[in-house]
Structures are given as structure tokens and as C-alpha cells.
Amino acid sequence: MRVASAGDIPALARVWHDGWHAGHAHLSPDIAALRPLSFFEPRMATTLPDCVVACVDGDIVGFAGWEGDGIGQVFVLPAWHGRGVAPRVLAAAEEELKRAGYSRIWLQCQLGNARARRFYEKHGWQVAAELDVTIGTTEGRKPQRVWRMEKSLA
């Protein structure tokens, strides 16, 4: 596990794109059509340096990014799902937020993404609310419903 750098952006954008589409495209096909790989690279640049990456044999296979007290991204290449990468990047992000002094943190999980919700709950997260938010696309922000999940770091 290491902190991300600017040179990682193309590989991180690929992880974000592939991971997001694997977990969300079936829930929001209209939004998925507006989130090509080219959409993720400039967005990835905005998450540095608050991002940790998981590498296997020098290749980036997963990452987690945060802003303030919220984790904004936890994504793993689909070929690496179920192989222990996601728990490691999530734990690394949680540790960074704890080190920054946060005692309660949050993230958003798309409503209907039961696999992700089970994953977060398995790692101590709880649904605190259902919210209407917006998500970025090539055509601007689009509405989406999410579970706001929270975790105490105390």
C-alpha cells in the first residue's frame, strides 16, 4: 500500500472506470453511458494526494480516495474482486482519516448496490440515511439515490 502520485493517474483512472462500471452500470445504465474512461482521468487528478493504492507486481489493482471526513472512492479492478484488495485499501483510507483526527467518517453507496453495502457492513460501516445526491458525467451532474454509511473510528 502506498500514497498515489501523479504518474499513477492513467492506471488509477482505469481502475476507477472498470470498478465503477462493474458495480454500478447495471443499476444506472443511462449514467454509465456518460462515464467513459476519458471521464475518469481528469477526475482522478483531483483526488491526489488523498489517495492510497494497492499494487501487485508493480501494477495498480485498487485504490481508495477521500476528502475531509468522507471516503469518496473505493475501487478495485474486477479481476481482483474477492482477493483481499478492497479491505486493504479501505482500511488504509480509514487509518489515514483516523490519523487526521476524524472520529466518525462517512461514504456513499449507491442504493441497490447490495454487494458493496454488504462489504462495508462487514467492515463495520452502518447505513445512517438514504439521500438524493448527484453524480458527475460527461453531460454534467445526474441524480442518484445513495445510502450514506458511517463508521466510528474511536
VEXKE-322249 format. One record per residue (C-alpha): y, x, z; residue number from 1; residue in three letters. Coordinates in steps of 0.2 Angstrom, whole numbers, plus 5000, padded with zeros to 4 digits. Example, Ala and Ser with C-alpha at 12.3 -4.5 7.8 and 13.67 -1.06 7.14 Angstrom:
# residues 2
@c2->4978, c1->5062, c3->5039, n->1, res->Ala
@c2->4995, c1->5068, c3->5036, n->2, res->Ser
This chain:
# residues 154
@c2->5000, c1->5000, c3->5000, n->1, res->Met
@c2->5017, c1->5007, c3->4996, n->2, res->Arg
@c2->5035, c1->5001, c3->4993, n->3, res->Val
@c2->5039, c1->4996, c3->4975, n->4, res->Ala
@c2->5050, c1->5007, c3->4964, n->5, res->Ser
@c2->5060, c1->5003, c3->4948, n->6, res->Ala
@c2->5046, c1->5011, c3->4937, n->7, res->Gly
@c2->5034, c1->4998, c3->4943, n->8, res->Asp
@c2->5044, c1->4984, c3->4936, n->9, res->Ile
@c2->5034, c1->4981, c3->4920, n->10, res->Pro
@c2->5017, c1->4981, c3->4929, n->11, res->Ala
@c2->5024, c1->4970, c3->4943, n->12, res->Leu
@c2->5031, c1->4958, c3->4930, n->13, res->Ala
@c2->5013, c1->4957, c3->4923, n->14, res->Arg
@c2->5005, c1->4954, c3->4940, n->15, res->Val
@c2->5018, c1->4940, c3->4944, n->16, res->Trp
@c2->5016, c1->4932, c3->4927, n->17, res->His
@c2->4997, c1->4932, c3->4927, n->18, res->Asp
@c2->4996, c1->4927, c3->4945, n->19, res->Gly
@c2->5008, c1->4913, c3->4944, n->20, res->Trp
@c2->5000, c1->4906, c3->4929, n->21, res->His
@c2->4983, c1->4907, c3->4936, n->22, res->Ala
@c2->4988, c1->4897, c3->4951, n->23, res->Gly
@c2->5002, c1->4886, c3->4945, n->24, res->His
@c2->5001, c1->4882, c3->4926, n->25, res->Ala
@c2->4988, c1->4868, c3->4929, n->26, res->His
@c2->5000, c1->4860, c3->4942, n->27, res->Leu
@c2->5016, c1->4862, c3->4931, n->28, res->Ser
@c2->5012, c1->4864, c3->4913, n->29, res->Pro
@c2->5029, c1->4860, c3->4907, n->30, res->Asp
@c2->5036, c1->4873, c3->4919, n->31, res->Ile
@c2->5023, c1->4886, c3->4914, n->32, res->Ala
@c2->5028, c1->4884, c3->4896, n->33, res->Ala
@c2->5045, c1->4890, c3->4901, n->34, res->Leu
@c2->5039, c1->4905, c3->4911, n->35, res->Arg
@c2->5033, c1->4918, c3->4898, n->36, res->Pro
@c2->5030, c1->4937, c3->4903, n->37, res->Leu
@c2->5048, c1->4941, c3->4897, n->38, res->Ser
@c2->5055, c1->4929, c3->4910, n->39, res->Phe
@c2->5047, c1->4939, c3->4924, n->40, res->Phe
@c2->5053, c1->4957, c3->4921, n->41, res->Glu
@c2->5072, c1->4954, c3->4925, n->42, res->Pro
@c2->5067, c1->4943, c3->4940, n->43, res->Arg
@c2->5056, c1->4957, c3->4946, n->44, res->Met
@c2->5070, c1->4969, c3->4946, n->45, res->Ala
@c2->5080, c1->4958, c3->4959, n->46, res->Thr
@c2->5066, c1->4959, c3->4972, n->47, res->Thr
@c2->5066, c1->4978, c3->4974, n->48, res->Leu
@c2->5066, c1->4987, c3->4986, n->49, res->Pro
@c2->5060, c1->4972, c3->4997, n->50, res->Asp
@c2->5043, c1->4973, c3->4989, n->51, res->Cys
@c2->5026, c1->4981, c3->4993, n->52, res->Val
@c2->5012, c1->4984, c3->4980, n->53, res->Val
@c2->4994, c1->4986, c3->4981, n->54, res->Ala
@c2->4986, c1->4999, c3->4969, n->55, res->Cys
@c2->4968, c1->5003, c3->4964, n->56, res->Val
@c2->4965, c1->5019, c3->4955, n->57, res->Asp
@c2->4984, c1->5020, c3->4951, n->58, res->Gly
@c2->4985, c1->5003, c3->4944, n->59, res->Asp
@c2->4996, c1->4989, c3->4952, n->60, res->Ile
@c2->4985, c1->4974, c3->4956, n->61, res->Val
@c2->4996, c1->4964, c3->4968, n->62, res->Gly
@c2->5012, c1->4963, c3->4977, n->63, res->Phe
@c2->5022, c1->4954, c3->4990, n->64, res->Ala
@c2->5041, c1->4952, c3->4990, n->65, res->Gly
@c2->5053, c1->4945, c3->5002, n->66, res->Trp
@c2->5071, c1->4941, c3->5006, n->67, res->Glu
@c2->5079, c1->4939, c3->5023, n->68, res->Gly
@c2->5066, c1->4930, c3->5033, n->69, res->Asp
@c2->5056, c1->4922, c3->5019, n->70, res->Gly
@c2->5042, c1->4929, c3->5008, n->71, res->Ile
@c2->5046, c1->4924, c3->4990, n->72, res->Gly
@c2->5031, c1->4931, c3->4981, n->73, res->Gln
@c2->5013, c1->4935, c3->4985, n->74, res->Val
@c2->5004, c1->4938, c3->4968, n->75, res->Phe
@c2->4988, c1->4947, c3->4963, n->76, res->Val
@c2->4980, c1->4949, c3->4946, n->77, res->Leu
@c2->4967, c1->4936, c3->4943, n->78, res->Pro
@c2->4953, c1->4949, c3->4941, n->79, res->Ala
@c2->4957, c1->4954, c3->4958, n->80, res->Trp
@c2->4956, c1->4937, c3->4967, n->81, res->His
@c2->4944, c1->4937, c3->4981, n->82, res->Gly
@c2->4943, c1->4955, c3->4983, n->83, res->Arg
@c2->4955, c1->4958, c3->4998, n->84, res->Gly
@c2->4971, c1->4962, c3->4989, n->85, res->Val
@c2->4981, c1->4946, c3->4994, n->86, res->Ala
@c2->4978, c1->4948, c3->5013, n->87, res->Pro
@c2->4983, c1->4966, c3->5012, n->88, res->Arg
@c2->5000, c1->4963, c3->5003, n->89, res->Val
@c2->5003, c1->4948, c3->5014, n->90, res->Leu
@c2->5000, c1->4957, c3->5030, n->91, res->Ala
@c2->5011, c1->4972, c3->5024, n->92, res->Ala
@c2->5026, c1->4960, c3->5020, n->93, res->Ala
@c2->5023, c1->4951, c3->5037, n->94, res->Glu
@c2->5024, c1->4968, c3->5045, n->95, res->Glu
@c2->5040, c1->4973, c3->5036, n->96, res->Glu
@c2->5048, c1->4957, c3->5041, n->97, res->Leu
@c2->5042, c1->4959, c3->5059, n->98, res->Lys
@c2->5049, c1->4977, c3->5059, n->99, res->Arg
@c2->5066, c1->4970, c3->5053, n->100, res->Ala
@c2->5067, c1->4959, c3->5069, n->101, res->Gly
@c2->5061, c1->4942, c3->5062, n->102, res->Tyr
@c2->5050, c1->4932, c3->5075, n->103, res->Ser
@c2->5047, c1->4917, c3->5063, n->104, res->Arg
@c2->5045, c1->4918, c3->5044, n->105, res->Ile
@c2->5043, c1->4906, c3->5030, n->106, res->Trp
@c2->5037, c1->4904, c3->5012, n->107, res->Leu
@c2->5035, c1->4890, c3->5000, n->108, res->Gln
@c2->5018, c1->4885, c3->4992, n->109, res->Cys
@c2->5018, c1->4873, c3->4978, n->110, res->Gln
@c2->5012, c1->4856, c3->4983, n->111, res->Leu
@c2->4994, c1->4853, c3->4976, n->112, res->Gly
@c2->4990, c1->4872, c3->4976, n->113, res->Asn
@c2->4976, c1->4869, c3->4989, n->114, res->Ala
@c2->4969, c1->4886, c3->4986, n->115, res->Arg
@c2->4985, c1->4895, c3->4991, n->116, res->Ala
@c2->4988, c1->4883, c3->5006, n->117, res->Arg
@c2->4970, c1->4887, c3->5012, n->118, res->Arg
@c2->4973, c1->4906, c3->5010, n->119, res->Phe
@c2->4989, c1->4905, c3->5020, n->120, res->Tyr
@c2->4982, c1->4894, c3->5034, n->121, res->Glu
@c2->4968, c1->4906, c3->5035, n->122, res->Lys
@c2->4981, c1->4919, c3->5039, n->123, res->His
@c2->4990, c1->4910, c3->5052, n->124, res->Gly
@c2->5003, c1->4900, c3->5042, n->125, res->Trp
@c2->5006, c1->4882, c3->5045, n->126, res->Gln
@c2->5014, c1->4868, c3->5035, n->127, res->Val
@c2->5031, c1->4864, c3->5043, n->128, res->Ala
@c2->5038, c1->4852, c3->5029, n->129, res->Ala
@c2->5037, c1->4846, c3->5012, n->130, res->Glu
@c2->5053, c1->4850, c3->5002, n->131, res->Leu
@c2->5060, c1->4847, c3->4985, n->132, res->Asp
@c2->5066, c1->4864, c3->4978, n->133, res->Val
@c2->5070, c1->4871, c3->4960, n->134, res->Thr
@c2->5061, c1->4885, c3->4951, n->135, res->Ile
@c2->5068, c1->4897, c3->4938, n->136, res->Gly
@c2->5063, c1->4895, c3->4920, n->137, res->Thr
@c2->5070, c1->4901, c3->4903, n->138, res->Thr
@c2->5079, c1->4884, c3->4902, n->139, res->Glu
@c2->5087, c1->4885, c3->4920, n->140, res->Gly
@c2->5080, c1->4878, c3->4936, n->141, res->Arg
@c2->5067, c1->4864, c3->4936, n->142, res->Lys
@c2->5062, c1->4853, c3->4951, n->143, res->Pro
@c2->5047, c1->4856, c3->4961, n->144, res->Gln
@c2->5039, c1->4850, c3->4977, n->145, res->Arg
@c2->5033, c1->4863, c3->4989, n->146, res->Val
@c2->5025, c1->4865, c3->5007, n->147, res->Trp
@c2->5037, c1->4875, c3->5017, n->148, res->Arg
@c2->5025, c1->4886, c3->5028, n->149, res->Met
@c2->5030, c1->4895, c3->5043, n->150, res->Glu
@c2->5022, c1->4909, c3->5054, n->151, res->Lys
@c2->5027, c1->4916, c3->5071, n->152, res->Ser
@c2->5026, c1->4935, c3->5072, n->153, res->Leu
@c2->5028, c1->4935, c3->5091, n->154, res->Ala
